[in-house]
Amino acid sequence: MILRLRRLAAFLLLLPLLLLALPASVARAAGEAPTDCAGAARPGWSPTEGWVWRQVCAGAVAELDKGTSEADGSRKLSPTFMAALLLDPQLKALIPHSGVHIAGGEIDFPLNLANATPGYELSLERMRFAGDVDLHGFSTAENISFANSRFLGSLDMDGGSFAGNLDLAGAIVAGQLHMLRTTIGGSAEFDGIAVGKGLNLERIAIAHNLQLRHAALPGISLLGASIKADILFQDSAIAGWAWLENLQVGSDLFMERASLARTDLQGAGIGGNLSMTGARFTGPLDMRGIKVTQDLLMDAGGYQDIAIPDGNVGYNLRLDGSHVAGALSMPAAHIGHVLSLGKKGSFDGPVNLAYVKVDGGVLLTGSSFAKGVVLDGAVIGEGLSVTDGARIQGLLSMTFAKVGSNVDLTGGSFDSVDLTGTTIGAEIRLASKGYAAIDWRPAAKLVLRNVSAKALQDLPDAWPTALDLEGFTYERLGGYRETENNDVAARESKAFINWLAKEKQYSPQPYRTLADVLRTAGFPDKAKEILYAGFLREWHESSGLTWFWLGMRWAIIGFGIYPERSAIWILALVTLGAVIFSFEPQVRMRAMSWVDRLIYSLDALLPFVTLRAEHNSFDLQAWPKYYLYFHKVMGYVLIAFLLSAITSLG
């Protein structure tokens, strides 16, 4: 109890002192921290800067280009003022949540705001920056805008971190714009931007879209950049190098109607479509190893050299209506659906599609190719169509390729075509009634060596003057377009013979293949005529003993195809023998009747056969005995040829 009384007495003694100290503390606090935002203006600020600060405090936009309440009407702001807004912690604490919005101001000196962390939304639009602006390491969780501002020097934003959107739409940067390894949590809007000395966006990471429409750039680097959504690059112009190597785009890259020079997209990955429709490239376009998940659209454009080796396109690759002044090279590329180089496209340089893999079809319809097309080793899941007036100058080479369905050359125009070793799953079409005729140049050659197809669809005048048909196999004549009036197998034999005669060097295989097809189709007589024509050609083109041997086969058994021809020889030799034997002076021979002499002549002609035993006892004495030797030899010859004709057609 006594202790409590003592404590109460001490408190009562200190109470007057506490009451005296309280007013001094309150006054001291009021002097150190102003109670309102406007009152925090710094003494050295210009009237214009003071007015801007008051607008900021009021949450309004300080639009200097529309006039101020200050007498001098100046639009100039100092770097010191700008640094205070972004770096002074006391001022930053007073700025309202709406942030700083200044428009139409002018800063005549370099501005260094490196590593600033404003913590509020910053909008400096329609501004004029006379010197370099350093914003490297700038970090904020809010939106930043420099829309329609003009930078007479360079703008450095390397390593910046913007959690919201970055707006540079309509900005003009006379120097360089650097954003190396910058991170943007929203979208980067650069529509209408103009840069004087290069735009460096290497390793930039953007969570949403990069908008660069209607931009004018001397060059751009997006090396290793990552854009999670779309890049919109329509109607933009890049005068120098566009370095987009290893660019990663989560969705679509739109480059419609853009104008570019040298462009590198090698190793880029596009999660959606890459659209270059209507774009113009005055330098090489390098897309080695590119991966496009959906369509690569390059139609209605203008290009120099295009390189897409080992590229991978998930769906369609289309160059319809485009002009390629240089080479198109895409060996070993993979197209998930259709590769279309058609619909009035023009290709002035060589087109290299060697070992390309196309899961769907390849369309070269209606286009012109000035220096040939290479499809060697290609794997085409569906068909190859070179139709509708397509023109290939030089060689169309598709050797050792695999085509799942049809190779259609109907209505195309060709110098030469080489399909050596190609496997065609359905038809090879050269012509069909009711369709445009194929056009071969005067010295054209078609090589079908070791080609295999299910069917051959043609017309008699659909073949060039020179052919190589060695090893060409097919199972039937005619195809999908055949009609009752266009029964290929029902043609006159002469039409087939004239076709096979176009092969410069004789080979029996094309004749045998055609004969087998005709025989299977129910035309055995035509099959014989084809084989006979082949042997006849072989005989005419041979010499020496081969010529003599084939001549004997032709004369005696019709090359084994018409063995009944030997009956004429038998009849002639039997009759001739009967006449000659009548000159034998022996009484027994002269006593024979004509019938008996014919029987004797037949008995002497046939080896291994005896019709009358007494004929063996005849011993001719006069000159007819020498003919008898020839007669017996011819019997052996005839039987030998007959046996060969019976056992084989060859």
C-alpha positions as CSV (number, residue, x, y, z in Angstrom):
1,M,0.0,0.0,0.0
2,I,2.8,2.4,0.9
3,L,4.6,1.5,-2.5
4,R,1.5,2.4,-4.5
5,L,1.2,5.8,-2.7
6,R,4.9,6.6,-3.5
7,R,4.4,5.9,-7.3
8,L,1.3,8.1,-7.5
9,A,3.2,11.0,-5.9
10,A,6.0,10.7,-8.4
11,F,3.6,10.7,-11.4
12,L,1.9,13.9,-10.0
13,L,5.3,15.6,-9.8
14,L,6.1,14.8,-13.5
15,L,2.7,15.7,-15.0
16,P,3.4,19.5,-15.3
17,L,6.6,18.8,-17.2
18,L,4.9,16.5,-19.7
19,L,2.2,19.1,-20.4
20,L,4.9,21.7,-21.1
21,A,6.8,19.5,-23.6
22,L,3.8,18.4,-25.7
23,P,3.3,21.7,-27.7
24,A,6.9,21.8,-28.6
25,S,6.9,18.3,-29.9
26,V,3.8,19.0,-32.1
27,A,5.3,22.1,-33.5
28,R,8.6,20.4,-34.3
29,A,6.7,17.6,-36.1
30,A,4.8,20.2,-38.2
31,G,8.0,21.9,-39.3
32,E,9.6,18.6,-40.5
33,A,6.7,17.1,-42.5
34,P,4.2,19.4,-44.4
35,T,0.6,18.4,-44.0
36,D,-0.3,18.7,-47.8
37,C,1.2,17.5,-51.1
38,A,1.3,20.9,-52.9
39,G,3.1,22.5,-50.0
40,A,6.0,20.0,-50.5
41,A,7.2,21.9,-53.6
42,R,11.0,22.5,-53.5
43,P,12.2,26.1,-53.4
44,G,14.4,25.8,-56.5
45,W,11.7,24.7,-58.8
46,S,10.6,26.9,-61.7
47,P,7.0,28.2,-61.9
48,T,6.3,25.6,-64.6
49,E,7.6,22.8,-62.4
50,G,5.6,24.1,-59.5
51,W,2.5,24.1,-61.6
52,V,3.3,20.5,-62.8
53,W,3.7,19.4,-59.2
54,R,0.3,20.9,-58.3
55,Q,-1.3,19.0,-61.2
56,V,0.3,15.8,-60.0
57,C,-0.9,16.4,-56.5
58,A,-4.4,16.9,-57.8
59,G,-4.3,13.6,-59.7
60,A,-4.6,15.5,-63.1
61,V,-2.6,15.4,-66.3
62,A,-0.1,18.2,-66.6
63,E,-0.5,19.0,-70.3
64,L,2.2,21.6,-70.9
65,D,1.5,21.8,-74.6
66,K,-2.0,23.2,-73.9
67,G,-0.8,26.1,-71.8
68,T,-0.3,26.7,-68.0
69,S,-1.5,29.3,-65.5
70,E,2.1,30.5,-65.2
71,A,3.1,33.9,-66.6
72,D,6.1,32.7,-68.6
73,G,4.2,29.9,-70.3
74,S,7.4,27.7,-70.4
75,R,7.2,24.0,-71.2
76,K,10.7,23.2,-69.9
77,L,11.4,20.9,-67.1
78,S,14.8,20.3,-65.6
79,P,16.4,16.9,-65.1
80,T,16.7,17.8,-61.4
81,F,12.9,18.1,-61.2
82,M,12.3,14.8,-62.9
83,A,14.9,13.1,-60.7
84,A,13.1,14.5,-57.6
85,L,9.8,13.0,-58.8
86,L,11.3,9.5,-59.2
87,L,14.1,9.4,-56.7
88,D,13.1,11.6,-53.7
89,P,11.4,9.3,-51.1
90,Q,9.5,12.2,-49.4
91,L,8.0,13.4,-52.7
92,K,7.3,9.8,-53.9
93,A,5.4,9.2,-50.7
94,L,3.1,12.2,-51.4
95,I,2.3,11.3,-55.1
96,P,-1.3,10.0,-55.3
97,H,-2.1,6.5,-56.5
98,S,-3.0,7.8,-60.0
99,G,0.7,8.5,-60.6
100,V,2.6,11.1,-62.6
101,H,1.1,12.2,-66.0
102,I,3.0,14.9,-67.9
103,A,2.4,15.7,-71.5
104,G,4.0,18.1,-73.9
105,G,7.0,19.1,-71.8
106,E,10.6,19.7,-72.9
107,I,13.8,18.5,-71.2
108,D,16.9,20.1,-72.7
109,F,19.6,18.1,-70.9
110,P,20.5,14.5,-70.5
111,L,18.2,12.7,-68.1
112,N,19.6,10.0,-65.8
113,L,17.0,7.9,-64.0
114,A,19.0,4.7,-63.9
115,N,17.7,2.1,-61.4
116,A,14.7,4.3,-60.4
117,T,11.8,2.5,-58.7
118,P,8.9,5.0,-58.9
119,G,6.2,2.7,-57.4
120,Y,3.5,4.5,-59.3
121,E,2.2,4.8,-62.9
122,L,4.4,7.1,-65.0
123,S,3.2,8.8,-68.2
124,L,5.6,11.2,-70.1
125,E,3.7,11.6,-73.4
126,R,4.4,14.0,-76.2
127,M,7.6,15.0,-74.4
128,R,10.8,16.3,-76.0
129,F,14.1,15.0,-74.6
130,A,17.1,16.9,-76.1
131,G,19.7,14.7,-74.6
132,D,20.2,11.0,-73.9
133,V,17.8,9.3,-71.5
134,D,19.2,6.6,-69.2
135,L,16.6,4.3,-67.7
136,H,18.7,1.2,-67.4
137,G,17.7,-0.9,-64.4
138,F,14.4,1.0,-64.2
139,S,11.8,-1.0,-62.2
140,T,8.2,-0.5,-61.6
141,A,5.0,-2.5,-60.9
142,E,2.8,0.0,-62.8
143,N,2.3,1.0,-66.4
144,I,4.9,3.3,-68.2
145,S,4.2,5.4,-71.2
146,F,6.4,7.5,-73.5
147,A,3.8,7.6,-76.3
148,N,4.4,10.2,-79.0
149,S,7.5,11.5,-77.3
150,R,10.6,12.6,-79.1
151,F,14.1,11.6,-78.0
152,L,16.9,13.6,-79.8
153,G,19.5,11.3,-78.3
154,S,19.4,7.7,-77.3
155,L,17.1,5.9,-74.9
156,D,18.6,3.2,-72.7
157,M,16.2,0.8,-70.9
158,D,18.6,-2.2,-70.6
159,G,17.7,-4.5,-67.8
160,G,14.5,-2.8,-66.9
161,S,11.6,-4.5,-65.2
162,F,8.1,-3.3,-66.0
163,A,5.4,-5.3,-64.4
164,G,2.7,-3.6,-66.4
165,N,2.6,-2.3,-70.0
166,L,5.2,-0.2,-71.7
167,D,3.9,2.3,-74.2
168,L,6.3,3.8,-76.8
169,A,3.7,4.2,-79.5
170,G,4.5,7.0,-81.9
171,A,7.8,7.8,-80.2
172,I,10.8,9.1,-82.2
173,V,14.3,8.1,-81.0
174,A,17.0,9.8,-83.1
175,G,19.7,7.7,-81.6
176,Q,19.6,4.1,-80.3
177,L,16.9,2.4,-78.3
178,H,18.3,-0.3,-76.0
179,M,16.1,-2.8,-74.1
180,L,18.6,-5.6,-73.6
181,R,17.3,-8.2,-71.2
182,T,14.3,-6.0,-70.2
183,T,11.3,-7.7,-68.7
184,I,7.8,-6.5,-69.4
185,G,4.9,-8.1,-67.4
186,G,2.2,-6.8,-69.8
187,S,2.4,-5.7,-73.4
188,A,5.0,-3.5,-75.2
189,E,3.2,-1.1,-77.5
190,F,5.6,0.4,-80.1
191,D,3.2,1.1,-82.9
192,G,4.4,3.9,-85.2
193,I,7.8,4.2,-83.5
194,A,10.7,5.6,-85.4
195,V,14.3,4.9,-84.4
196,G,17.3,6.5,-86.0
197,K,20.2,4.2,-85.1
198,G,18.9,0.8,-84.2
199,L,16.5,-1.0,-81.9
200,N,18.1,-3.6,-79.6
201,L,15.6,-5.9,-77.9
202,E,18.0,-8.8,-77.3
203,R,16.8,-11.3,-74.7
204,I,13.8,-9.2,-73.9
205,A,10.9,-11.0,-72.2
206,I,7.4,-9.8,-72.7
207,A,4.5,-11.6,-71.0
208,H,1.9,-10.5,-73.6
209,N,2.1,-8.8,-77.0
210,L,4.8,-6.8,-78.7
211,Q,3.2,-4.3,-81.0
212,L,5.4,-2.8,-83.7
213,R,2.9,-1.9,-86.4
214,H,3.8,1.0,-88.8
215,A,7.3,1.3,-87.3
216,A,10.3,2.7,-89.1
217,L,13.6,1.2,-88.0
218,P,17.2,1.2,-89.3
219,G,17.6,-2.3,-87.8
220,I,16.3,-4.5,-85.0
221,S,17.6,-7.2,-82.8
222,L,15.3,-9.7,-81.1
223,L,18.0,-12.3,-80.6
224,G,16.8,-14.8,-78.1
225,A,13.8,-12.7,-77.2
226,S,10.7,-14.3,-75.6
227,I,7.2,-13.0,-76.4
228,K,4.5,-15.0,-74.7
229,A,1.7,-13.9,-76.9
230,D,1.8,-12.2,-80.4
231,I,4.2,-10.0,-82.3
232,L,2.4,-7.5,-84.5
233,F,4.7,-6.1,-87.1
234,Q,2.3,-5.2,-89.9
235,D,3.2,-2.4,-92.3
236,S,6.5,-1.7,-90.6
237,A,9.8,-1.0,-92.4
238,I,13.3,-2.1,-91.4
239,A,16.1,-0.6,-93.6
240,G,18.9,-2.7,-92.2
241,W,19.4,-6.1,-90.5
242,A,16.5,-7.7,-88.7
243,W,18.2,-10.1,-86.4
244,L,15.5,-12.4,-85.0
245,E,17.6,-15.5,-84.4
246,N,16.2,-17.9,-81.7
247,L,13.2,-15.6,-81.2
248,Q,10.5,-17.4,-79.3
249,V,6.9,-16.4,-79.8
250,G,4.1,-18.0,-77.8
251,S,1.4,-17.3,-80.3
252,D,1.5,-15.5,-83.7
253,L,4.0,-13.4,-85.5
254,F,2.3,-11.1,-87.9
255,M,4.5,-9.4,-90.6
256,E,1.9,-8.6,-93.3
257,R,2.9,-5.9,-95.7
258,A,6.2,-5.2,-93.8
259,S,9.3,-4.0,-95.7
260,L,12.6,-5.6,-94.7
261,A,16.1,-6.1,-95.9
262,R,18.3,-8.9,-94.5
263,T,16.3,-10.9,-92.1
264,D,17.5,-13.8,-89.8
265,L,14.9,-16.0,-88.2
266,Q,17.0,-19.1,-87.9
267,G,16.1,-21.3,-84.9
268,A,13.0,-19.2,-84.1
269,G,10.0,-20.9,-82.5
270,I,6.5,-19.6,-83.4
271,G,3.7,-21.1,-81.3
272,G,1.0,-20.2,-83.7
273,N,1.1,-18.7,-87.2
274,L,3.9,-16.8,-89.0
275,S,2.2,-14.5,-91.5
276,M,4.2,-12.6,-94.1
277,T,1.4,-12.1,-96.5
278,G,2.2,-9.1,-98.7
279,A,5.6,-8.5,-97.2
280,R,8.6,-7.3,-99.2
281,F,12.2,-8.5,-98.5
282,T,15.0,-6.7,-100.4
283,G,17.7,-9.0,-98.8
284,P,18.1,-12.7,-97.9
285,L,15.5,-14.3,-95.6
286,D,17.2,-17.0,-93.4
287,M,14.8,-19.3,-91.6
288,R,17.1,-22.3,-91.0
289,G,15.7,-24.6,-88.4
290,I,12.6,-22.5,-87.8
291,K,9.6,-24.1,-86.0
292,V,6.1,-22.8,-86.8
293,T,3.4,-24.7,-85.0
294,Q,0.6,-23.8,-87.4
295,D,0.9,-21.9,-90.8
296,L,3.8,-20.2,-92.5
297,L,2.1,-17.8,-94.9
298,M,4.3,-16.1,-97.4
299,D,1.8,-15.4,-100.1
300,A,1.5,-12.3,-102.3
301,G,5.0,-11.1,-101.2
302,G,8.3,-10.2,-102.8
303,Y,11.5,-12.0,-101.7
304,Q,15.2,-12.3,-102.6
305,D,16.8,-15.5,-101.4
306,I,14.8,-17.7,-99.0
307,A,16.5,-20.4,-96.9
308,I,14.4,-22.8,-94.8
309,P,16.6,-25.9,-94.5
310,D,15.4,-28.2,-91.7
311,G,12.5,-26.0,-91.0
312,N,9.4,-27.5,-89.4
313,V,5.9,-26.1,-90.2
314,G,3.0,-27.7,-88.4
315,Y,0.4,-27.1,-91.0
316,N,0.6,-25.2,-94.3
317,L,3.5,-23.4,-96.0
318,R,2.1,-21.1,-98.7
319,L,4.0,-18.9,-101.2
320,D,1.0,-18.4,-103.6
321,G,1.3,-15.4,-105.8
322,S,4.7,-14.4,-104.5
323,H,7.8,-13.4,-106.5
324,V,11.1,-14.8,-105.4
325,A,13.9,-13.1,-107.2
326,G,16.6,-15.4,-105.8
327,A,16.8,-19.0,-104.7
328,L,14.3,-20.9,-102.6
329,S,16.1,-23.5,-100.6
330,M,14.3,-25.7,-98.0
331,P,16.0,-29.1,-98.1
332,A,14.9,-31.6,-95.4
333,A,12.1,-29.3,-94.2
334,H,9.0,-30.8,-92.8
335,I,5.5,-29.5,-93.7
336,G,2.6,-31.0,-91.7
337,H,0.0,-30.5,-94.4
338,V,0.3,-28.7,-97.7
339,L,3.3,-27.0,-99.4
340,S,1.9,-24.6,-102.0
341,L,4.1,-22.6,-104.4
342,G,1.2,-22.0,-106.7
343,K,-1.4,-19.6,-108.0
344,K,0.6,-17.3,-110.2
345,G,3.8,-17.3,-108.1
346,S,7.1,-16.7,-109.9
347,F,10.5,-18.0,-108.9
348,D,13.5,-16.6,-110.7
349,G,16.2,-18.7,-109.0
350,P,16.5,-22.4,-108.4
351,V,14.0,-24.1,-106.1
352,N,15.6,-26.8,-103.9
353,L,13.1,-29.0,-102.1
354,A,15.4,-32.0,-101.8
355,Y,14.4,-34.5,-99.1
356,V,11.5,-32.4,-98.0
357,K,8.8,-34.2,-96.1
358,V,5.3,-33.1,-96.7
359,D,2.5,-34.9,-94.9
360,G,-0.1,-33.6,-97.3
361,G,0.3,-32.5,-100.9
362,V,2.8,-30.3,-102.9
363,L,1.1,-27.7,-105.2
364,L,3.1,-26.0,-108.0
365,T,0.0,-25.0,-109.8
366,G,-0.1,-22.0,-112.2
367,S,3.4,-20.7,-111.2
368,S,6.6,-20.2,-113.2
369,F,10.0,-21.5,-112.2
370,A,12.9,-20.1,-114.2
371,K,15.7,-22.4,-113.1
372,G,14.2,-25.7,-112.3
373,V,12.8,-27.5,-109.3
374,V,14.6,-30.2,-107.2
375,L,12.4,-32.7,-105.2
376,D,15.0,-35.4,-105.0
377,G,14.4,-37.8,-102.1
378,A,11.1,-36.0,-101.2
379,V,8.5,-37.8,-99.2
380,I,5.0,-36.5,-100.1
381,G,2.1,-38.1,-98.2
382,E,-0.5,-37.2,-100.8
383,G,0.1,-35.9,-104.3
384,L,2.3,-33.6,-106.4
385,S,0.4,-31.2,-108.7
386,V,2.2,-29.3,-111.4
387,T,-0.8,-28.2,-113.4
388,D,-2.9,-25.2,-114.5
389,G,-0.3,-23.6,-116.7
390,A,2.7,-24.2,-114.4
391,R,5.9,-23.5,-116.2
392,I,9.2,-25.1,-115.2
393,Q,12.3,-24.0,-117.2
394,G,15.2,-26.3,-116.7
395,L,14.8,-29.6,-115.0
396,L,12.1,-30.9,-112.7
397,S,14.1,-33.4,-110.8
398,M,12.3,-35.8,-108.4
399,T,14.5,-38.8,-108.1
400,F,14.1,-41.6,-105.6
401,A,11.1,-39.8,-104.0
402,K,7.9,-41.3,-102.5
403,V,4.5,-39.9,-103.4
404,G,1.5,-41.3,-101.6
405,S,-1.1,-40.7,-104.3
406,N,-0.8,-38.9,-107.7
407,V,1.8,-37.1,-109.7
408,D,-0.2,-34.8,-111.9
409,L,1.5,-33.0,-114.7
410,T,-1.6,-32.2,-116.6
411,G,-1.5,-28.8,-118.2
412,G,2.0,-28.1,-117.1
413,S,4.9,-26.8,-119.3
414,F,8.3,-28.5,-119.0
415,D,11.8,-28.6,-120.4
416,S,12.6,-32.0,-118.9
417,V,11.4,-34.1,-116.1
418,D,13.4,-36.8,-114.3
419,L,11.5,-39.1,-111.9
420,T,14.1,-41.8,-111.6
421,G,13.5,-44.3,-108.9
422,T,10.3,-42.6,-107.6
423,T,7.5,-44.6,-106.1
424,I,4.0,-43.3,-106.9
425,G,1.2,-44.7,-104.8
426,A,-1.6,-44.0,-107.3
427,E,-1.6,-42.4,-110.7
428,I,1.0,-40.6,-112.8
429,R,-1.1,-38.2,-115.0
430,L,0.2,-36.6,-118.1
431,A,-3.1,-35.8,-119.9
432,S,-6.8,-36.4,-119.7
433,K,-9.6,-35.5,-122.1
434,G,-11.3,-32.3,-121.2
435,Y,-8.2,-31.0,-119.4
436,A,-5.5,-28.6,-120.6
437,A,-2.8,-30.4,-122.6
438,I,0.7,-30.8,-121.3
439,D,3.4,-28.7,-123.1
440,W,6.8,-30.1,-123.8
441,R,9.6,-28.0,-125.2
442,P,11.2,-29.3,-128.5
443,A,14.2,-30.9,-126.8
444,A,12.3,-32.1,-123.7
445,K,13.0,-35.5,-122.1
446,L,10.9,-37.5,-119.6
447,V,12.9,-40.0,-117.5
448,L,10.8,-42.7,-115.8
449,R,13.6,-45.1,-115.1
450,N,12.7,-47.5,-112.3
451,V,9.5,-45.6,-111.5
452,S,6.6,-47.6,-110.2
453,A,3.0,-46.4,-110.2
454,K,-0.4,-48.0,-109.8
455,A,-1.8,-46.4,-113.0
456,L,-0.8,-44.4,-116.0
457,Q,-3.2,-41.7,-117.3
458,D,-2.1,-40.2,-120.6
459,L,-3.1,-39.3,-124.2
460,P,-1.1,-40.3,-127.3
461,D,0.2,-36.8,-127.8
462,A,1.1,-36.2,-124.1
463,W,4.7,-37.5,-124.4
464,P,7.9,-35.6,-125.3
465,T,10.1,-36.7,-128.1
466,A,12.6,-38.4,-125.8
467,L,11.8,-40.9,-123.2
468,D,13.6,-43.2,-120.7
469,L,11.2,-46.0,-119.7
470,E,13.7,-48.6,-118.5
471,G,12.3,-50.1,-115.3
472,F,9.0,-48.1,-115.5
473,T,6.3,-50.3,-114.1
474,Y,2.6,-49.8,-113.7
475,E,-0.4,-52.0,-113.0
476,R,-3.1,-50.5,-115.3
477,L,-3.8,-47.9,-117.9
478,G,-6.2,-45.1,-117.3
479,G,-7.2,-43.6,-114.0
480,Y,-9.7,-41.5,-112.1
481,R,-10.4,-39.1,-115.0
482,E,-10.9,-41.8,-117.6
483,T,-14.3,-41.9,-119.4
484,E,-16.0,-44.3,-121.8
485,N,-14.6,-42.3,-124.7
486,N,-11.1,-42.3,-123.3
487,D,-10.4,-45.9,-122.6
488,V,-6.6,-46.0,-122.6
489,A,-6.3,-49.7,-123.0
490,A,-8.7,-49.8,-126.0
491,R,-6.4,-47.6,-128.1
492,E,-4.9,-49.0,-131.4
493,S,-1.8,-50.9,-130.9
494,K,0.1,-48.5,-133.2
495,A,-0.4,-45.7,-130.7
496,F,1.3,-47.8,-128.0
497,I,4.1,-48.8,-130.4
498,N,4.8,-45.2,-131.4
499,W,4.9,-44.3,-127.7
500,L,7.5,-46.9,-126.8
501,A,9.5,-46.0,-129.9
502,K,10.2,-42.6,-128.3
503,E,12.7,-44.3,-126.1
504,K,16.1,-43.6,-127.7
505,Q,17.7,-46.9,-126.7
506,Y,15.8,-50.1,-127.0
507,S,15.0,-52.1,-123.9
508,P,12.7,-55.1,-123.8
509,Q,11.3,-54.3,-120.3
510,P,8.9,-51.4,-121.3
511,Y,7.4,-53.6,-124.1
512,R,6.9,-56.5,-121.7
513,T,5.4,-54.3,-119.0
514,L,2.9,-52.8,-121.4
515,A,2.1,-56.3,-122.8
516,D,1.4,-57.6,-119.3
517,V,-0.9,-54.7,-118.5
518,L,-2.8,-55.1,-121.8
519,R,-3.1,-58.9,-121.3
520,T,-4.4,-58.4,-117.7
521,A,-6.9,-55.8,-119.1
522,G,-8.3,-58.4,-121.5
523,F,-6.4,-57.5,-124.7
524,P,-4.2,-60.5,-125.5
525,D,-3.9,-59.8,-129.2
526,K,-2.6,-56.2,-128.5
527,A,-0.2,-57.6,-126.0
528,K,1.2,-59.9,-128.7
529,E,1.5,-57.0,-131.1
530,I,3.4,-54.9,-128.6
531,L,5.9,-57.7,-127.9
532,Y,6.3,-58.4,-131.6
533,A,7.0,-54.7,-132.2
534,G,9.7,-54.8,-129.4
535,F,11.5,-57.8,-131.0
536,L,11.2,-56.2,-134.4
537,R,12.9,-53.0,-133.1
538,E,15.6,-55.1,-131.4
539,W,16.3,-56.9,-134.7
540,H,16.5,-53.7,-136.7
541,E,18.9,-52.1,-134.1
542,S,21.2,-55.1,-133.9
543,S,24.0,-56.3,-136.1
544,G,26.3,-59.3,-136.8
545,L,25.3,-62.7,-135.5
546,T,22.6,-61.2,-133.3
547,W,20.9,-59.7,-136.3
548,F,21.1,-63.0,-138.1
549,W,19.7,-64.9,-135.1
550,L,16.8,-62.5,-134.6
551,G,16.1,-62.6,-138.3
552,M,15.8,-66.4,-138.1
553,R,13.4,-66.1,-135.2
554,W,11.4,-63.5,-137.0
555,A,11.2,-65.6,-140.2
556,I,10.5,-69.0,-138.6
557,I,8.4,-68.4,-135.5
558,G,7.6,-64.6,-135.4
559,F,10.0,-64.1,-132.5
560,G,8.1,-66.9,-130.6
561,I,5.0,-64.8,-130.5
562,Y,3.6,-66.3,-133.7
563,P,4.9,-69.9,-133.8
564,E,2.3,-70.8,-136.4
565,R,4.5,-69.1,-138.9
566,S,6.7,-72.3,-138.8
567,A,3.8,-74.2,-140.5
568,I,4.4,-72.1,-143.6
569,W,8.0,-73.2,-143.6
570,I,7.0,-76.8,-143.2
571,L,4.5,-76.6,-146.0
572,A,7.1,-74.9,-148.3
573,L,9.9,-77.3,-147.5
574,V,7.7,-80.4,-147.9
575,T,6.5,-79.1,-151.3
576,L,10.0,-78.1,-152.4
577,G,11.4,-81.5,-151.3
578,A,8.7,-83.4,-153.3
579,V,9.6,-81.4,-156.4
580,I,13.4,-81.9,-156.1
581,F,13.1,-85.5,-155.2
582,S,11.2,-86.1,-158.4
583,F,14.5,-85.5,-160.2
584,E,16.1,-88.5,-158.5
585,P,16.7,-91.2,-161.3
586,Q,16.2,-94.2,-159.1
587,V,13.3,-96.3,-160.2
588,R,11.7,-96.5,-156.8
589,M,11.6,-92.7,-156.4
590,R,10.4,-92.1,-160.0
591,A,7.7,-94.7,-159.4
592,M,6.3,-92.7,-156.5
593,S,3.1,-90.7,-156.9
594,W,3.1,-87.0,-155.9
595,V,1.4,-87.9,-152.7
596,D,4.0,-90.5,-151.8
597,R,6.8,-88.0,-152.6
598,L,5.1,-85.4,-150.3
599,I,5.0,-88.0,-147.5
600,Y,8.6,-88.9,-148.2
601,S,9.6,-85.2,-148.1
602,L,7.7,-84.8,-144.8
603,D,9.3,-87.9,-143.3
604,A,12.7,-86.6,-144.2
605,L,12.0,-83.2,-142.7
606,L,10.7,-84.4,-139.3
607,P,13.5,-85.5,-137.0
608,F,12.9,-88.2,-134.5
609,V,9.8,-89.3,-136.4
610,T,9.4,-92.1,-139.0
611,L,6.3,-92.2,-141.0
612,R,7.2,-95.2,-143.3
613,A,10.1,-97.6,-142.5
614,E,11.1,-98.1,-146.1
615,H,11.9,-94.4,-146.4
616,N,15.0,-95.1,-144.3
617,S,16.3,-97.6,-147.0
618,F,16.3,-95.0,-149.7
619,D,19.8,-94.0,-150.8
620,L,19.6,-91.2,-153.3
621,Q,22.4,-91.2,-155.9
622,A,21.9,-88.1,-157.9
623,W,22.3,-84.4,-157.0
624,P,18.9,-84.4,-155.0
625,K,20.8,-86.1,-152.2
626,Y,22.6,-82.9,-151.4
627,Y,19.3,-81.1,-151.0
628,L,18.2,-84.0,-148.7
629,Y,21.0,-83.0,-146.3
630,F,19.7,-79.4,-146.2
631,H,16.2,-80.7,-145.9
632,K,17.0,-82.8,-142.8
633,V,19.0,-79.9,-141.2
634,M,16.1,-77.6,-141.7
635,G,13.9,-80.1,-139.9
636,Y,16.1,-79.9,-136.8
637,V,16.1,-76.1,-137.1
638,L,12.4,-75.9,-137.3
639,I,11.8,-78.2,-134.3
640,A,14.3,-76.3,-132.2
641,F,12.6,-72.9,-132.9
642,L,9.2,-74.5,-132.3
643,L,10.3,-75.9,-128.9
644,S,11.7,-72.5,-127.9
645,A,8.4,-70.8,-128.9
646,I,6.4,-73.3,-126.9
647,T,8.4,-73.1,-123.8
648,S,8.8,-69.3,-123.7
649,L,7.8,-66.1,-125.4
650,G,11.4,-64.9,-125.1
